[in-house]
Structures are given as structure tokens and as C-alpha cells.
Amino acid sequence: MKIINLGSHSGAAYPDLRFYPSVFDHILEGVAALLLIAVWLSAFYFHANPQAVGAEASYGWMMAGCSLFTFLLLGASAYLPMRFYGLPFRLTDGNAGMQCMLAVRVVRMLNILLNALLLACLWAVANFRVMTLAMPVFGVLMAATFIAYYVLAYRYR
């Protein structure tokens, strides 16, 4: 079963290949955790001040729940072995480490971008105009993340 499907090639030939996080990876996880905390604090604010925000409190809790689910799912999948990943290029002894690192880092970046998008959606409902402009930016950044991943995966195939 593939949990992260980035392509048609499997990492089954390297069933126990794992990427151990570096300091940069822990920083990425910390940024995602800070965004999760920001979403939850925003949901508490929406619940405490429904008239000032102009949105139902249930909308804030729904976004907070989606943010928690995204954080846990993508955060846990970054620690899975490569047999759970579908990769765009065949793994060899020469490229297995780099392909593993790229796949795990794209998952961590998506964790950050999806939680930032959920935070922007939450504040866009409250008529915070800057966040309505930020939502397309996060969409473009997600597309750029995938493009950069596939370019780098092709380069290091």
C-alpha cells in the first residue's frame, strides 16, 4: 500500500530505507507545529468572539480539526520507510538516499503549506483581506514545491 504516491516506481527493493531527520528537517517540523498552534489559537479566538469575527465558531473548529489531521498524517508519513512511497524514478544503490531525502522533504514542505493554507482560509472568513490574497500564493507555492521535487528527482535519478 502506497501512502505517499509521487510516481509509479516503488521503494520495495529497499524496504527498510529511512531518512533520519537533520536539523533543517526538525526546523520544518517546528514551523508546521507553530502553524498548527496558530490555527488552534485562531479557533479559540473565533469561539470566544463570534460577533467580532463574523463567522461561526464551528468553522474555526472544523479548520482546527483539519489542520490537526493534516499535521499528524503528513508528520507521521515522513517517518515511514520507503516501501510506503511511490516514487517517480526507479531506486538504485546510487540514488536511493537522495530520492528518499527529496520525498521526505516534499512531504514536510506540504505539511507547512497545507497548514498555512488552512490558517489563511480561517482568517479569510473573518474578512481579514490580506489572507484572501495569501491563499493563491500558497497554491502557487504548493505547485512550485511539486515542480521543484520532480526536477530534482529527475536530476538525481
Secondary structure, DSSP 4 states (H G I P E B T S, - for coil): --SEESSSEE-TTSTT------HHHHHHHHHHHHHHHHHHHHHHHHHH-HHHHTS-HHHHHHHHHHHHHHHHHHHHHTTS-GGGEEESS---TTTHHHHHHHHHHHHHHHHHHHHHHHHHHHHHHTT-HHHHHHHHHHHHHHHHHHHHHHHHHHHT-
